[in-house]
Amino acid sequence: MTRDSAPGPIAALTGRADPRLLAAAGALCIALTSVFIKISGASGATSAFWRCAFSLPFLAVLAVREARRSGVRAKVLLPLLGGLGLGLDFVLWGEAIPRVGAGVATMLLSIQVVIVPVLALVFLKERPDRRFLVVAPTLLIGIVLAGGLIGSSVTGSDPVLGVLFALAAGAGYSAYLLLLRISSGPATQVRSLFLATLSAGSVSVVVGLPTHKLDLAPSLPSLGWFALLALIGQVVGWLLIAGALPRLAASTGATMMLLQPVGSVVFGIVLLGEQPSVLQLTGCAIVLAAVCFAGRGAGRNGQPSAKLSPTEPSSPRAMSLNSSRR
């Protein structure tokens, strides 16, 4: 086996397991991240900083192994720039969770289904799929309902501000997806994620220090939740999904990844005692249906589309919402 054809660290670790079980386990791991953030009680900047800090050593080890196995040089600038959007996503999503609820905040990040193809059209001149014309307005209706903007919300302290934070987080994540998509390949995905995570951690410092939202000396229980957030959601979840989806048909992968937003809502209800209203649950169902409908257009005959679309993200949480490949 040549150096270029040697399996990367992800394939080496997950190659013998059933990809459906890997995908399901990875999606549920990522679904727990919003729970960890809410239980920690930390600000968005604090949770973002520590999840990056704890995950970087593990990603560094995997990145070195990837570089040695593949022999392919990774791009640096674009993953670092993409990490700025990822950092904004981490910080703002962390602020949205206590305000609108862990499950609902995660579901609202599906706004990337609308934003990513718009960015691709503007910067890459790629026309969105015709399904986009149906998905976009349907998704926006679901977001309004899921966020508690109509009726009464009982899942968070400030649903309006929480929705705004979640939507802004989705916008930052969309920019990350676009940049990482055009800069990362199968032989460099770990190094790209490492660089993006490094950049995302710096955003939490830049945003958190001037606003006094960054706690560099949290309590031991909070550090424990941050460690779980990093290991389960950022490292293990991503490894499982990245090892599973390339071995699954596009439709199967997209369907399996819908366990993540559903799991976030269920975990919020079961573990955190959140009680979404009927209108919010209806909105979550509409969002889920819109994402599933978008996923059906990812490719034909079980193969991913060659174009950048709302169903072709490049990292764990994006894959968990609409992947056809994270």
C-alpha positions in Angstrom: 0.0 0.0 0.0 1.4 3.4 -1.0 1.6 6.3 1.3 -1.1 8.2 -0.6 -3.5 5.2 -0.6 -3.0 4.4 3.1 -6.2 4.9 5.1 -6.5 8.0 7.2 -6.8 7.8 11.0 -10.6 8.0 10.8 -10.9 5.1 8.4 -8.4 3.1 10.4 -10.4 3.5 13.6 -13.9 3.0 12.2 -13.5 0.9 9.0 -14.8 -2.4 10.4 -17.9 -1.2 12.2 -21.4 -1.0 10.7 -21.7 2.6 9.3 -25.3 2.9 10.2 -24.5 2.3 13.9 -21.6 4.7 13.7 -23.8 7.4 12.1 -26.5 6.9 14.7 -24.0 7.0 17.6 -22.3 10.0 16.2 -25.5 11.9 15.7 -26.6 11.2 19.3 -23.2 12.3 20.6 -23.6 15.6 18.9 -27.2 15.9 20.1 -25.9 16.0 23.7 -23.7 19.1 23.1 -26.5 21.6 23.7 -27.4 19.7 26.9 -23.8 20.0 28.2 -23.7 23.7 27.5 -27.0 24.4 29.2 -26.1 22.3 32.3 -22.7 24.1 32.6 -24.5 27.4 33.0 -21.6 29.1 31.2 -21.7 31.9 28.7 -21.3 31.3 25.0 -17.8 32.6 25.0 -16.8 30.4 27.9 -18.2 27.2 26.6 -16.8 27.9 23.1 -13.3 28.6 24.5 -13.1 25.4 26.6 -14.7 23.1 24.1 -11.9 24.2 21.7 -9.2 24.1 24.3 -10.1 20.5 25.3 -10.5 19.2 21.8 -7.4 20.7 20.2 -4.9 18.2 21.8 -6.8 15.2 20.5 -7.3 16.8 17.0 -3.6 17.6 16.9 -2.6 14.0 17.4 -5.0 12.9 14.7 -3.8 15.7 12.4 -0.2 14.5 12.7 -1.3 10.9 11.9 -3.3 12.1 8.9 -0.3 14.1 7.6 2.0 11.2 7.9 -0.4 8.7 6.2 -1.6 10.9 3.4 1.4 12.9 2.4 -1.0 15.6 1.1 -0.4 19.2 2.1 -3.4 20.9 3.8 -4.5 24.4 3.0 -4.1 26.8 6.0 -5.6 30.2 5.3 -9.2 29.1 4.3 -9.7 26.8 7.3 -8.5 29.5 9.6 -10.9 32.0 8.0 -13.7 29.5 8.2 -12.9 29.0 11.9 -13.9 32.6 12.5 -17.4 31.8 11.4 -17.3 28.6 13.5 -16.2 30.6 16.5 -19.1 33.0 16.1 -21.4 30.0 15.8 -20.1 28.5 19.0 -20.4 31.7 21.0 -23.8 32.8 19.7 -25.3 29.3 19.9 -24.1 29.1 23.5 -26.0 32.3 24.2 -29.1 31.1 22.4 -29.4 27.8 24.3 -30.5 29.2 27.7 -32.8 31.8 26.0 -34.8 29.5 23.7 -34.0 26.0 25.0 -31.3 23.4 24.1 -33.4 21.4 21.6 -35.1 24.3 19.9 -31.8 26.3 19.6 -30.2 23.3 17.8 -33.2 22.9 15.4 -33.0 26.6 14.5 -29.5 26.2 13.2 -31.1 24.6 10.2 -31.2 28.1 8.8 -28.0 27.1 7.1 -30.1 25.2 4.6 -31.1 28.6 3.3 -27.9 30.5 3.8 -25.3 28.1 2.3 -26.9 27.9 -1.2 -27.3 31.7 -1.2 -23.6 32.1 -0.4 -22.7 29.5 -3.0 -24.7 31.4 -5.6 -23.1 34.7 -4.7 -19.5 33.6 -4.4 -19.3 30.4 -6.5 -22.0 31.1 -9.1 -23.7 27.8 -8.3 -27.5 27.8 -8.8 -29.4 26.2 -6.0 -31.6 23.2 -6.5 -35.2 23.8 -7.4 -36.1 22.3 -4.0 -34.6 25.4 -2.5 -37.6 27.5 -3.6 -39.8 25.2 -1.5 -37.4 24.6 1.4 -36.6 28.3 2.1 -40.1 29.6 2.9 -41.1 26.4 4.6 -38.0 26.5 6.8 -38.6 30.1 7.8 -42.2 29.3 8.8 -40.9 26.5 10.9 -38.3 28.7 12.6 -40.9 31.3 13.5 -43.0 28.6 15.2 -40.1 26.6 16.8 -38.6 29.8 18.2 -41.7 30.6 20.1 -42.2 33.9 18.2 -45.9 33.0 18.0 -47.8 32.0 21.1 -46.1 31.4 24.4 -42.7 29.8 24.8 -41.7 27.9 28.0 -38.4 26.5 27.0 -36.2 29.6 27.6 -35.9 32.9 29.3 -35.9 35.2 26.2 -37.1 33.3 23.1 -36.9 36.4 20.8 -33.3 37.1 21.6 -32.5 33.4 21.6 -33.9 33.1 18.1 -31.8 36.0 16.9 -28.7 34.5 18.4 -29.4 31.1 17.0 -30.0 32.5 13.5 -26.8 34.6 13.7 -25.0 31.4 14.8 -26.4 29.6 11.7 -25.1 32.4 9.5 -21.6 32.1 11.0 -21.7 28.4 10.6 -22.8 28.7 7.0 -19.7 30.8 6.2 -17.6 28.2 7.9 -19.1 25.4 5.8 -18.5 27.3 2.5 -14.9 28.0 3.3 -14.1 24.5 4.6 -15.9 22.9 1.7 -13.6 24.5 -0.8 -10.5 24.0 1.2 -10.7 20.5 2.7 -10.7 17.0 1.2 -10.7 13.4 2.5 -6.9 13.5 2.9 -6.9 16.8 4.9 -10.1 16.9 6.8 -8.6 16.4 10.3 -6.0 19.1 9.8 -8.7 21.5 8.4 -10.9 20.9 11.5 -7.9 21.4 13.7 -7.1 24.8 12.2 -10.7 25.8 12.2 -11.0 24.8 15.9 -7.9 26.8 16.7 -9.3 29.9 15.0 -12.7 29.4 16.6 -11.1 29.4 20.0 -9.5 32.7 19.3 -12.9 34.2 18.4 -14.2 33.3 21.9 -11.2 35.2 23.4 -11.7 38.3 21.2 -15.4 38.4 21.9 -15.4 37.2 25.5 -12.7 39.3 27.1 -13.9 42.8 26.2 -17.5 41.9 27.2 -16.3 40.1 30.4 -18.2 37.0 29.2 -15.1 34.7 29.2 -14.4 32.8 32.4 -10.8 31.5 32.3 -11.2 29.9 35.8 -14.6 28.1 35.8 -15.6 25.7 38.6 -14.5 22.1 38.5 -18.0 20.9 37.6 -18.2 23.3 34.7 -14.8 22.1 33.5 -16.1 18.5 33.6 -19.1 19.5 31.4 -16.8 21.3 29.0 -14.5 18.2 28.8 -17.6 16.1 27.9 -18.7 18.7 25.4 -15.3 18.6 23.7 -14.7 14.8 23.8 -18.2 13.6 23.0 -19.5 16.3 20.7 -16.4 17.7 19.1 -14.1 14.7 18.8 -15.9 11.4 19.2 -19.1 12.5 17.5 -17.2 13.9 14.5 -15.0 10.8 14.2 -18.0 8.5 14.2 -19.8 10.5 11.6 -16.8 11.1 9.4 -16.1 7.4 9.4 -19.7 6.4 8.6 -21.1 8.8 6.0 -18.6 8.1 3.2 -19.7 4.4 3.4 -23.5 5.2 3.3 -25.7 6.1 0.4 -26.7 9.8 0.4 -30.3 9.1 1.3 -29.4 6.8 4.1 -26.8 9.2 5.5 -29.1 12.1 5.5 -31.8 10.1 7.2 -29.5 8.9 9.9 -28.3 12.4 10.6 -31.8 13.6 11.3 -31.3 11.8 14.7 -29.3 14.8 15.8 -31.9 17.5 15.8 -34.6 15.1 17.0 -32.2 13.9 19.7 -31.5 17.4 20.8 -35.2 18.1 21.3 -35.8 14.8 23.1 -32.7 15.2 25.3 -33.9 18.7 26.2 -37.3 17.4 27.3 -36.0 14.3 29.1 -32.7 15.5 30.6 -33.4 19.2 31.1 -37.1 19.2 31.7 -37.8 21.6 28.8 -41.5 21.8 27.8 -41.8 23.1 24.2 -45.3 24.4 23.4 -47.4 22.6 20.8 -46.6 25.4 18.3 -42.9 25.0 19.0 -43.1 21.2 18.4 -45.0 21.9 15.3 -42.3 24.3 14.1 -39.6 21.7 14.9 -41.5 19.1 12.8 -41.8 21.6 9.9 -38.0 22.4 10.1 -37.2 18.7 10.2 -39.5 18.0 7.2 -37.9 20.8 5.2 -34.4 19.5 6.0 -35.4 16.0 5.0 -36.9 17.2 1.8 -33.7 19.1 1.0 -31.7 16.0 1.7 -33.6 14.0 -0.8 -32.1 16.2 -3.5 -28.5 15.7 -2.5 -27.7 13.2 -5.2 -28.9 10.4 -7.3 -28.4 6.7 -7.1 -27.0 7.1 -3.6 -24.2 9.3 -4.6 -23.6 12.9 -3.3 -24.1 15.8 -5.6 -21.0 17.3 -7.0 -22.2 20.8 -6.3 -22.2 22.6 -3.0 -25.7 22.4 -1.7 -27.5 22.7 1.6 -27.1 18.9 2.0 -23.3 18.8 1.6 -21.7 20.2 4.8 -18.2 19.4 6.0 -18.3 19.0 9.7 -20.2 17.2 12.5 -23.1 19.5 13.2 -23.7 20.4 9.6 -23.7 16.8 8.7 -26.0 16.1 11.6 -28.6 18.4 10.1 -28.3 17.9 6.3 -25.4 15.8 5.3 -25.3 13.6 2.2 -21.6 12.8 2.3 -20.6 15.2 8.0 
